[in-house]
Amino acid sequence: MDLERTMAHIVEQQAKFETDIAAINETIRTTNETIRGLVETSRLPVEVSRMQSEPTDRLEHDLAKGFATMVDAHNRLARAQEEADRRLTDFIAQVPRYLSSGNGHQRGSGSPETK
């Protein structure tokens, strides 16, 4: 009789133990799903950050390349302007010599320009 009560108690405890184990397994499964979701969610900011930095990196590269091209063009323009200034100065210096050497036509009575 005591033996029957003890056995009934053991069976009850085993049933309770199985129910508890099932609840623990369900909690573990739910926790694992939650963790997977959190891991995926934590990857999103990293992906967004990477996606945002790629165009910025490309833009910075393109801007740097464009700036270098502009600097090169500016330097070529400055050299061309210096050459043009030098040639204009030489030309201006030659005009008085040209006129004073008699190569310029004097406007006089026999000159065709005065007729």
trRosetta pair geometry for C-beta under 8 A, 3 or more apart (Angstrom, degrees):
i j d omega theta_ij theta_ji phi_ij phi_ji
1 4 5.7 -39 -142 25 31 110
1 5 6.9 28 155 -11 58 100
2 5 5.8 -55 -152 38 37 109
2 6 6.2 38 151 -21 68 107
3 6 5.6 -54 -146 37 31 113
3 7 6.3 30 156 -18 65 106
4 7 5.8 -53 -145 37 30 109
4 8 6.3 31 154 -19 64 106
5 8 5.7 -53 -146 37 32 112
5 9 6.2 35 153 -21 64 106
6 9 5.6 -54 -149 36 30 114
6 10 6.4 32 151 -20 64 104
7 10 5.6 -50 -147 34 34 112
7 11 6.4 35 153 -19 65 104
8 11 5.7 -52 -148 36 32 111
8 12 6.3 35 151 -20 64 105
9 12 5.6 -53 -149 36 32 113
9 13 6.3 30 154 -18 65 107
10 13 5.7 -55 -146 38 30 111
10 14 6.2 32 154 -21 65 106
11 14 5.6 -53 -146 35 30 112
11 15 6.4 32 154 -19 64 105
12 15 5.8 -57 -151 36 30 110
12 16 6.3 28 152 -16 65 107
13 16 5.6 -53 -145 40 32 111
13 17 6.0 38 152 -24 65 106
14 17 5.4 -50 -144 35 31 116
14 18 6.4 33 153 -20 63 102
15 18 5.8 -51 -149 34 31 111
15 19 6.5 31 151 -18 63 105
16 19 5.6 -54 -149 37 33 112
16 20 6.2 34 152 -19 66 106
17 20 5.7 -54 -147 37 30 112
17 21 6.3 32 153 -20 64 105
18 21 5.6 -51 -144 36 31 112
18 22 6.4 35 154 -21 63 104
19 22 5.7 -53 -150 34 31 113
19 23 6.5 31 151 -18 64 105
20 23 5.7 -55 -150 36 33 112
20 24 6.3 33 152 -20 66 105
21 24 5.6 -52 -146 37 32 112
21 25 6.3 35 153 -20 65 104
22 25 5.7 -52 -147 36 30 112
22 26 6.5 31 152 -19 63 105
23 26 5.7 -53 -149 36 32 112
23 27 6.4 34 151 -20 64 105
24 27 5.6 -54 -150 36 32 114
24 28 6.4 35 151 -20 65 104
25 28 5.6 -52 -148 35 32 113
25 29 6.4 34 153 -20 65 104
26 29 5.6 -51 -147 35 32 112
26 30 6.3 31 154 -16 65 107
27 30 5.8 -56 -146 40 29 110
27 31 6.1 31 154 -21 65 109
28 31 5.6 -56 -145 38 29 113
28 32 6.3 32 155 -21 64 105
29 32 5.8 -54 -150 34 29 112
29 33 6.6 28 153 -17 63 105
30 33 5.8 -54 -150 36 32 111
30 34 6.3 33 151 -20 65 106
31 34 5.6 -54 -148 36 32 113
31 35 6.3 34 153 -20 66 104
32 35 5.6 -52 -146 35 31 112
32 36 6.4 34 154 -19 64 103
33 36 5.7 -51 -149 35 32 112
33 37 6.4 33 152 -18 64 106
34 37 5.6 -56 -151 37 31 113
34 38 6.3 31 152 -19 65 106
35 38 5.6 -54 -147 37 32 111
35 39 6.3 35 153 -22 66 103
36 39 5.7 -53 -149 34 31 112
36 40 6.4 29 154 -16 64 106
37 40 5.8 -56 -149 38 31 110
37 41 6.1 29 154 -18 66 109
38 41 5.5 -55 -142 40 31 112
38 42 6.1 32 156 -22 66 106
39 42 5.8 -54 -146 35 28 109
39 43 6.8 32 151 -24 61 103
40 43 5.7 -54 -157 27 33 113
40 44 7.3 47 147 -34 61 94
41 44 5.8 -37 -162 7 40 118
42 45 7.0 -46 -167 27 42 102
42 46 7.4 38 143 -10 64 109
43 46 5.4 -63 -159 42 47 115
43 47 6.0 46 148 -22 78 107
44 47 5.7 -56 -145 38 31 110
44 48 6.1 30 158 -18 67 106
45 48 5.6 -53 -142 39 33 111
45 49 6.0 36 156 -22 66 106
46 49 5.7 -54 -148 36 27 113
46 50 6.4 27 153 -18 63 106
47 50 5.7 -55 -148 37 30 110
47 51 6.2 28 155 -17 66 108
48 51 5.7 -56 -145 39 30 110
48 52 6.2 27 155 -18 65 108
49 52 5.8 -58 -146 38 28 108
49 53 6.2 22 157 -17 65 109
50 53 5.9 -58 -143 37 29 106
50 54 6.5 38 157 -31 63 101
51 54 6.0 -44 -149 20 30 114
51 55 7.8 21 160 -6 57 97
52 55 7.0 -60 -164 37 34 99
52 56 6.6 28 147 -14 65 116
53 56 5.2 -62 -149 44 40 116
53 57 5.9 45 153 -26 74 103
54 57 5.7 -51 -145 33 29 110
54 58 6.4 25 156 -14 63 105
55 58 5.5 -55 -146 41 35 111
55 59 5.9 38 153 -22 69 107
56 59 5.5 -52 -142 38 30 112
56 60 6.2 32 156 -19 64 104
57 60 5.8 -52 -146 36 29 110
57 61 6.3 30 153 -19 62 106
58 61 5.6 -55 -149 37 32 112
58 62 6.2 29 154 -17 67 107
59 62 5.7 -55 -144 40 31 109
59 63 6.1 32 155 -19 65 106
60 63 5.7 -53 -144 38 29 111
60 64 6.2 30 156 -19 64 106
61 64 5.8 -56 -148 36 28 110
61 65 6.3 26 153 -17 64 108
62 65 5.6 -54 -145 39 31 111
62 66 6.1 31 155 -18 66 108
63 66 5.6 -55 -143 40 30 110
63 67 6.1 32 156 -21 65 106
64 67 5.7 -52 -144 36 29 112
64 68 6.4 31 154 -20 63 105
65 68 5.8 -53 -149 35 30 111
65 69 6.5 30 151 -18 63 105
66 69 5.6 -54 -148 36 33 112
66 70 6.2 33 152 -19 66 106
67 70 5.6 -54 -147 38 32 112
67 71 6.3 34 153 -20 66 104
68 71 5.7 -51 -146 35 31 112
68 72 6.4 33 153 -19 63 105
69 72 5.7 -54 -150 36 31 113
69 73 6.3 29 153 -17 65 106
70 73 5.7 -53 -145 39 32 110
70 74 6.2 35 153 -21 65 106
71 74 5.6 -53 -146 36 30 114
71 75 6.4 32 154 -20 64 104
72 75 5.8 -54 -149 35 30 111
72 76 6.5 28 153 -16 64 105
73 76 5.7 -53 -148 37 33 110
73 77 6.2 34 153 -20 65 107
74 77 5.6 -55 -147 38 31 112
74 78 6.3 34 153 -22 65 104
75 78 5.6 -50 -146 33 32 113
75 79 6.5 31 154 -17 64 103
76 79 5.8 -54 -150 37 33 110
76 80 6.3 32 152 -18 66 107
77 80 5.6 -55 -146 39 32 111
77 81 6.2 34 153 -21 66 106
78 81 5.7 -53 -146 36 30 113
78 82 6.5 33 152 -20 63 103
79 82 5.6 -51 -149 34 33 113
79 83 6.5 32 152 -17 65 105
80 83 5.7 -53 -149 37 33 112
80 84 6.3 33 152 -19 66 105
81 84 5.6 -52 -144 38 32 111
81 85 6.2 36 154 -21 65 105
82 85 5.7 -53 -147 36 30 112
82 86 6.4 32 153 -20 64 105
83 86 5.7 -52 -148 35 31 112
83 87 6.3 28 155 -16 65 107
84 87 5.8 -56 -146 39 31 109
84 88 6.2 31 155 -19 65 107
85 88 5.8 -56 -145 38 29 110
85 89 6.3 31 155 -20 64 106
86 89 5.8 -55 -149 35 29 112
86 90 6.4 30 152 -18 64 106
87 90 5.6 -51 -148 36 33 113
87 91 6.3 35 152 -21 65 105
88 91 5.5 -52 -146 36 33 113
88 92 6.3 33 154 -19 66 104
89 92 5.8 -53 -146 37 29 110
89 93 6.4 30 153 -19 63 107
90 93 5.7 -58 -150 37 29 112
90 94 6.4 26 153 -20 64 109
91 94 5.7 -60 -151 35 31 110
91 95 6.9 45 152 -37 64 96
92 95 5.9 -38 -154 9 35 116
93 96 7.5 -58 -172 31 35 98
93 97 7.3 23 144 -6 64 114
94 97 5.5 -65 -154 45 46 112
94 98 5.7 50 151 -29 78 107
95 98 5.6 -54 -145 34 29 113
95 99 6.4 22 159 -13 64 107
96 99 5.8 -58 -145 41 32 107
96 100 5.9 23 160 -14 69 113
97 100 5.9 -61 -138 44 27 104
97 101 6.0 27 162 -24 65 112
98 101 6.2 -58 -144 31 23 109
98 103 5.1 -72 -172 66 73 127
98 104 6.1 93 130 -43 82 97
99 103 7.3 -88 -86 61 22 82
99 104 4.1 3 -123 -5 64 146
105 111 6.0 127 162 -141 111 121
105 113 6.3 128 111 -9 135 133
106 111 6.5 -139 92 -70 58 138
107 111 5.3 -128 -137 64 41 160
107 113 5.7 -82 -111 83 90 120
107 114 5.4 118 -168 -60 90 109
108 111 4.9 114 47 -17 62 108
108 114 7.1 -125 79 -7 22 146
109 114 7.0 -85 -123 76 23 151
111 114 5.0 79 77 3 97 103
111 115 7.6 -164 98 -16 56 87
112 115 5.7 -53 -156 22 45 118
